[in-house]
Structures are given as structure tokens and as C-alpha cells.
Amino acid sequence: MTVSENLGCLPIDFIILNVALGCINSVIAIIAFVQLIRIHMRSQQDGWTRQKVLHLMIGFSNLGYFIYFMSTIIATCSGWLCWSRTCGFILMASPKILFLAAFLLLLSFWVDLCHQANEEEEDDDENSIQQALLEGLKSQPHPESMGSHRKCFSFQCIHLGSRQKYVVMVIVLIFVLMVSFALLIWIGVGKNPINPSVVARAYEKFLAAMILLLSGALAYYGILLFLRLKKVRSEQASSEMWKVSSLAVVSVICFSTGALVALLTDIPLFYHWHLTIIYGVKALVYLTSYYFIGSSIPSAYLLWIIRELPSPITVHTQEQPRAFTFISRGASGVCQPRRWATATQSQESRASPI
């Protein structure tokens, strides 16, 4: 019997895996937050664009996973009673909700683009269709958020479309559902017919089914955008077409892998550390598939796709008028001053954000 088993800790290989997964998520979170600050410094007056919101969600999701993995090691070695009841379930479920919210928001933007293009097709205007697709793929701010008085991280700058409001409503419902399941798990610890493990398992199966639906929706709308962008002959359209298609493929593969692990095993409930006895060495493979392939890779790839910084902010400058005096000599040799006043003005225009 090893020292870790005497102390009730996880086996050493599982501790190493948890530390490795935590480090990966911490690096992704740092990159997301640093990039968010850089984007904000370039476009302070634009408010909360879709690019900033996606970086924020991915950052907090991976930060939550880092806290979960580190807490798993500490809780198992210290024997936290709350960990196997409600605390572990909440720390395990919260980052997944933020992760789901980020890609649901991405899906809502793709749906907006497809429906916007459909509306343009009814008018039989090919140029407007191409412009709608290419401009819609950029992180353009809404007109309501423009203004020099909105240069900070103010939530008044957020402008939600109808489909984005549905995403917010779905995420709020899932969060309420998670809290309800956490209460049932807490109640089930006492003498009652509620089984905490069955409750937690039911929640994970439900969330895995939603992930599978999300992967199917991303695949469908990714194909639609790919086919529409394929009709646009430009270098920008080719770049956007490659981004959409590759992001859809990565999302479908990774989401399907993580969801199948959640449906076929109880690995998402790993905060019950007795699962290491049930699955043995296979648990290492399942954990890597569920967390690294199912969450870390899609998060990192999404950050890489939306990594472009908006154009830098340029200050409007205006030079003061300058007066030049020209002196001419007449026939009498007397200097006759003659003033020619000229004013020069320069003004730089700010490029639109990416």
C-alpha cells in the first residue's frame, strides 16, 4: 500500500494527470484574459463585441477547470466531507456551463449570418449577400455602443440580438437546473430515498446530450456558411471559409468524444475519487478524452481562430493654421510686404475593428 493510499489521496499517476490538466487550463485562461485586455485597449469605444465576450467566457471556463483540478487533489488528501456531496459537483459543473455558453453564443452568430444571407437572397442582390457574409463574420460593434463616453468595461455597452437572448435564457435555465441538482445531492446525503450519485449521473447525461446537439448544430450551420462563402470570390472569403470549416470540424470531433465518454462512463463524476478503483488505468484515458479533447482543445482552437486584434485607435489631430509672409520688391526697390495666409489641416480616420 502506497503513502498516497494511506492518506486517502489519489494515486500518483492521477495526481500528475490532474496537475497537467490544471496547468493546461490555466495557460488557456491566461491567454484568453491577456488577449481580452489587448483587444479592449485597441477598441475601448466599441463596448462588448462578440470577440470580447467569447474571450471572457473561455477564460472563466478554463479558470474554473483549473480550480476544480487543484481542489480535487487537495480535497481527496484532506478528506473534505463537502467535496463528495455538493462542493465537488458545483466546481465540476460550473466551468462546463460557461464552456457550453461560449459555443452556443458562437452558434447564434452563425445562425444570424445564415438567416441574414437568406433575407438578402430574397432580394436577388448578389453583392449584398457577399457583403452580409463577410462583414457579419467580423467582430463589428453595434451602433448603440459607439461613443466616446463608453470607453470602459461597462455592461451598458452590451447589445443582444434576439438569438443571443435565447442563448442567455438557455444558460440561465441550465444554471438553475445545476443548482437544483446540487440541492438534491445535498438532501440525498441524509436518510431519504434520494441517491446523490443517481442525481449527479442524470445531470451529466443531460448535459452530454446537449453537447451532442450543439455539435450537430455547429456542423449543420458550418456547412451552410462554408457553401455560401464558397460562392464569394475573394481572398477574405477564402480565409473566413477555412476558419468556419476547421472550427466546425474540430468542435464536432471534440464534442462527440467528450459527450460519448460522459454517456458511456461516470468519469465526469470524478470528484468521487472511488472511480479510480472502478475504472483503474482506463480512467486516465477517459479523463484525458473528456477534459483535454472535449474541452481544452476546442477552447484553445476557438481562441486561435478569433486571435486577430482590431485596428489601433488613432487620435484625431488638427494642426493650427500657419501664416506665411512673402516680401516682394517693387520697381522703386522698396520692400512691399504682402501676406499670404494659408491653413493646413490633417485628419486621420480610424479603421473599423476586425
C-alpha positions in Angstrom: 0.0 0.0 0.0 1.4 3.4 -1.1 1.7 6.5 1.0 -1.0 8.2 -1.1 -3.4 5.3 -0.4 -2.7 5.5 3.4 -3.6 9.2 3.3 -6.7 8.6 1.2 -5.2 10.6 -1.7 -5.4 9.8 -5.4 -2.8 7.5 -6.9 0.3 9.4 -8.0 -0.5 9.0 -11.8 -3.9 10.6 -11.3 -2.4 13.4 -9.3 0.1 14.1 -12.1 -2.8 14.0 -14.7 -4.8 16.5 -12.6 -1.9 18.8 -12.3 -1.2 18.6 -16.0 -4.8 19.3 -16.9 -4.9 22.1 -14.5 -1.8 23.7 -15.9 -3.2 23.4 -19.5 -6.4 25.1 -18.4 -4.5 27.8 -16.6 -2.4 28.6 -19.6 -5.6 28.8 -21.8 -7.2 31.1 -19.2 -4.2 33.4 -19.1 -4.0 33.7 -22.9 -7.8 34.4 -23.0 -7.6 37.2 -20.4 -4.4 38.8 -21.8 -5.9 38.8 -25.3 -9.1 40.3 -24.0 -7.1 43.2 -22.4 -5.2 43.7 -25.7 -8.4 43.7 -27.7 -10.1 46.2 -25.2 -7.1 48.5 -25.4 -7.5 48.6 -29.2 -11.3 49.2 -29.2 -12.3 50.7 -26.0 -15.2 52.7 -27.5 -16.8 49.6 -29.1 -18.1 48.2 -25.9 -18.6 44.4 -25.6 -18.2 42.9 -29.1 -18.7 39.2 -29.7 -14.9 38.8 -29.8 -14.5 40.1 -26.2 -17.4 38.1 -24.8 -16.0 34.8 -26.3 -12.6 35.5 -24.8 -14.2 36.3 -21.4 -16.3 33.1 -21.3 -13.4 30.9 -22.4 -11.1 32.5 -19.8 -13.5 32.0 -16.9 -14.4 28.4 -18.1 -10.7 27.3 -18.1 -10.1 29.2 -14.8 -12.9 27.2 -13.3 -11.4 23.9 -14.6 -8.0 24.9 -13.1 -9.7 25.5 -9.7 -11.6 22.2 -10.0 -8.5 20.1 -10.7 -6.4 21.6 -8.0 -9.3 21.3 -5.5 -9.7 17.6 -6.4 -6.2 16.9 -5.2 -6.5 18.9 -2.0 -9.9 17.6 -1.2 -9.0 13.9 -1.6 -5.9 14.2 0.5 -7.6 16.4 3.2 -10.8 14.4 3.3 -13.3 17.2 2.7 -16.8 15.9 3.6 -18.4 18.6 1.5 -16.4 17.6 -1.6 -18.2 14.3 -2.3 -21.6 15.9 -1.7 -22.2 19.3 -3.2 -18.9 21.3 -3.4 -17.3 18.9 -5.9 -20.4 18.7 -8.1 -20.7 22.5 -8.3 -17.0 23.0 -9.1 -17.2 20.3 -11.7 -20.4 21.6 -13.4 -19.9 25.4 -13.4 -16.9 25.5 -15.9 -18.8 23.2 -18.3 -21.8 25.7 -18.3 -19.5 28.6 -19.3 -17.9 26.4 -21.9 -21.3 25.5 -23.3 -22.4 29.2 -23.3 -19.4 30.2 -25.4 -20.1 27.8 -28.2 -23.8 28.4 -28.0 -23.1 32.1 -28.5 -20.8 31.2 -31.4 -23.7 29.1 -32.9 -26.1 32.0 -32.5 -23.8 34.2 -34.6 -23.6 31.6 -37.3 -27.4 31.3 -37.3 -27.6 35.1 -37.7 -25.3 35.1 -40.7 -27.2 32.3 -42.4 -30.6 33.9 -41.9 -29.2 37.3 -42.9 -27.9 35.8 -46.1 -31.3 34.2 -46.7 -33.1 37.5 -46.4 -30.6 39.1 -48.8 -31.2 36.2 -51.3 -34.9 37.0 -51.4 -33.9 40.4 -52.9 -31.7 38.7 -55.6 -28.8 41.0 -54.8 -25.5 39.1 -55.0 -23.3 41.9 -53.9 -25.4 42.5 -50.8 -25.2 38.8 -50.0 -21.4 38.8 -50.2 -21.2 41.9 -48.1 -23.5 40.5 -45.5 -21.5 37.3 -45.1 -18.0 39.0 -45.0 -19.0 41.9 -42.8 -21.0 39.6 -40.4 -18.0 37.4 -39.7 -16.1 40.4 -38.3 -16.4 41.5 -34.7 -18.3 44.7 -35.5 -19.7 46.7 -32.7 -23.3 47.7 -32.7 -24.1 51.4 -33.4 -25.7 51.8 -30.0 -22.3 51.1 -28.3 -20.4 53.7 -30.2 -19.5 56.9 -28.3 -16.5 58.5 -26.6 -18.2 58.2 -23.2 -18.2 54.4 -23.3 -14.5 53.5 -23.1 -14.6 51.2 -20.1 -15.8 47.7 -19.4 -19.4 48.8 -18.9 -22.2 46.3 -19.3 -24.3 49.1 -20.7 -22.4 48.6 -23.9 -23.8 45.2 -24.4 -26.3 44.9 -27.2 -28.0 41.5 -27.6 -29.8 40.2 -30.6 -32.9 38.1 -30.4 -31.0 34.8 -30.8 -28.3 35.9 -28.3 -31.1 36.5 -25.8 -32.3 32.9 -26.3 -28.7 31.7 -25.5 -28.7 33.7 -22.3 -32.1 32.3 -21.3 -30.9 28.7 -22.0 -27.7 29.2 -20.0 -29.7 30.6 -17.1 -32.0 27.7 -17.1 -29.1 25.2 -17.2 -27.5 27.1 -14.2 -30.8 26.9 -12.3 -31.0 23.2 -13.1 -27.5 22.7 -11.8 -28.2 24.5 -8.6 -31.4 22.4 -8.2 -29.4 19.1 -8.7 -26.8 20.3 -6.2 -29.6 20.8 -3.6 -30.9 17.3 -4.3 -27.5 15.9 -3.9 -27.1 17.7 -0.5 -30.5 16.5 0.6 -29.8 12.9 -0.6 -26.9 12.6 1.9 -29.4 12.2 4.7 -31.9 9.4 5.3 -34.2 9.6 2.3 -34.8 7.8 -0.9 -32.7 10.3 -3.0 -29.5 8.8 -4.3 -26.9 11.6 -4.8 -24.9 9.5 -7.3 -28.0 8.9 -9.5 -28.9 12.6 -9.4 -25.4 13.7 -10.4 -25.3 11.0 -13.2 -28.7 12.2 -14.6 -27.4 15.8 -14.8 -24.3 14.7 -16.6 -26.2 12.6 -19.1 -28.5 15.6 -19.8 -25.5 17.9 -20.3 -23.8 15.3 -22.6 -26.9 15.1 -24.7 -26.9 18.9 -25.1 -23.3 18.9 -26.1 -24.1 16.3 -28.8 -27.0 18.5 -30.1 -24.6 21.5 -30.1 -22.0 19.7 -32.2 -24.7 18.7 -34.7 -25.9 22.3 -35.0 -22.4 23.6 -35.4 -21.8 21.1 -38.1 -25.0 22.0 -40.0 -24.6 25.8 -39.9 -20.8 25.4 -40.5 -21.6 23.6 -43.8 -24.2 26.3 -44.7 -21.7 29.1 -44.1 -19.0 27.2 -46.0 -21.2 26.7 -49.1 -22.2 30.4 -49.0 -18.7 31.7 -48.6 -17.5 29.4 -51.4 -19.6 31.4 -53.8 -17.8 34.6 -52.9 -14.5 35.0 -54.9 -12.1 36.9 -52.7 -9.1 36.3 -50.5 -11.0 37.3 -47.4 -13.8 34.9 -48.2 -11.3 32.0 -48.6 -9.8 32.9 -45.2 -13.2 33.0 -43.5 -14.3 29.8 -45.2 -11.3 28.0 -43.9 -11.9 29.3 -40.3 -15.5 28.3 -40.3 -15.0 24.8 -41.7 -12.0 24.0 -39.5 -13.7 25.3 -36.3 -16.8 23.2 -37.1 -14.8 20.0 -37.7 -12.7 20.4 -34.5 -15.9 21.2 -32.5 -17.8 18.1 -33.8 -14.9 15.7 -33.2 -14.0 17.0 -29.7 -17.6 17.5 -28.6 -18.6 14.0 -29.7 -15.6 12.4 -28.0 -16.3 14.2 -24.7 -20.1 13.5 -24.9 -19.6 9.8 -25.6 -17.3 9.5 -22.6 -19.9 11.2 -20.4 -22.8 9.0 -21.7 -20.9 5.6 -21.5 -19.0 6.2 -18.3 -19.2 8.1 -15.0 -15.8 9.8 -15.5 -17.4 13.4 -15.3 -18.2 12.5 -11.6 -14.6 12.0 -10.9 -14.9 14.1 -7.7 -16.0 10.8 -6.2 -12.4 9.5 -6.1 -13.5 5.9 -5.7 -14.0 5.9 -9.5 -10.2 5.3 -9.7 -10.9 1.8 -8.2 -13.8 1.1 -10.7 -12.0 2.1 -13.9 -8.4 1.6 -13.0 -5.9 2.7 -15.6 -8.7 3.3 -18.1 -9.8 6.3 -16.0 -6.6 8.1 -17.2 -7.7 7.7 -20.8 -11.3 8.6 -20.1 -10.2 11.7 -18.2 -7.9 12.9 -20.9 -10.6 12.3 -23.6 -13.3 14.1 -21.6 -11.4 17.1 -20.4 -8.4 17.7 -22.7 -10.0 16.6 -26.0 -13.6 17.5 -25.1 -12.9 21.0 -23.6 -9.3 22.2 -23.8 -8.7 21.6 -27.5 -11.9 23.4 -28.7 -11.3 26.3 -26.3 -7.7 26.8 -27.5 -8.7 26.4 -31.1 -11.5 29.0 -30.8 -9.1 31.4 -29.2 -6.7 30.9 -32.1 -9.4 31.5 -34.7 -10.5 34.8 -33.1 -7.0 36.0 -32.3 -6.9 38.9 -34.7 -6.6 42.3 -33.0 -8.8 45.2 -34.1 -7.2 48.2 -35.8 -5.5 50.5 -33.3 -7.2 53.7 -32.1 -5.9 56.8 -33.8 -6.3 60.2 -32.2 -7.9 62.9 -34.3 -5.3 65.7 -34.6 -5.6 69.1 -36.3 -2.7 71.4 -37.0 -3.2 75.1 -36.3 -3.3 77.4 -39.3 0.1 78.9 -40.2 0.6 82.3 -41.7 3.5 82.9 -44.2 4.7 86.4 -45.1 6.1 86.9 -48.6 8.1 90.1 -49.3 8.3 91.4 -52.8 10.3 94.4 -54.1 8.7 96.8 -56.4 10.3 98.8 -59.2 11.4 101.5 -56.7 13.3 99.0 -54.7 11.1 99.5 -51.6 10.1 96.3 -49.8 6.4 95.8 -50.0 5.2 93.2 -47.6 2.3 91.0 -48.9 0.8 88.4 -46.6 -0.5 85.2 -48.0 -2.3 83.2 -45.2 -2.7 79.5 -45.8 -4.2 77.0 -43.4 -3.3 73.3 -43.5 -5.4 70.6 -41.9 -4.8 66.9 -41.4 -7.2 64.4 -40.1 -6.7 60.7 -39.6 -9.6 58.3 -39.9 -9.9 55.3 -37.6 -10.1 51.9 -39.2 -13.0 49.7 -38.4 -12.3 46.8 -35.9 -11.9 43.3 -37.1 
